[in-house]
């Protein structure tokens, strides 16, 4: 089953974060940093070069968020108030992203990502299952397992047990990748297919498996990874 978006006007998260080229309202990360340093002035003038140096010295957003004002002052000669403004702006964005969003009904994979975006910053894998009714109303959220580093092993009984106890008709799987890259691994795909088959045996429909990364996510349903690609593999899955 493919989940529907909440409304026809819903803009996918990826599109919101990466607007169409030529959109006058869209800004690159470089432009945003320069504008913050310039105190909102546009064009930012000489602050553009400072923004370039800062971005070149930091591999990703995580490294930038870990900066502190004294470090920015020392390395780039920023005035203390500008350094504090940049750090506060970065942290405000992270707080907004990581603040859990209430989730009473699942309309699409983006809903799940926004609810569990904070998992992206966990140093270890965590595996959760959502219990849903026939209208995708959330009946329960259950942490099934915590892994060691980037490995989290689960058994079908551990995942589906809470769903059965909730008397739920459907389940949705969620786990994070501490690396920040949400691309499903072969092990993720194999485990998901086993859980789909196990769910059929107990009358639970596994709708999707959302992998949470830093600033992005992967939906195995949307990627077409929920079912074995051929009949031979399907028979093998039923025998596992």
Buried (B, 14 or more C-beta within 10 A) or exposed (E): EEBEBEEEEBEEBEEEEEEEEEEEEEBEEBBBBBBBBBEEEEEBEEBBEBBEEBBEEBEEBBEBBEBEBEEBBEEBEBEEEBBBBBBEBBEEEBEEBEEEEEBEEBBBBBBBBBBBBBBBBBEBBBBBBBBBBEEBEBBBBBEBBEBEEEEBEBBBEBBBBBBBEBEBBBBBBBBBBBEBEBEBEEEBBBBBBBBBBBBEEEEBBBBBBBBBBBBBBBBBBBBEBBBBEEEEEEEEBEEE
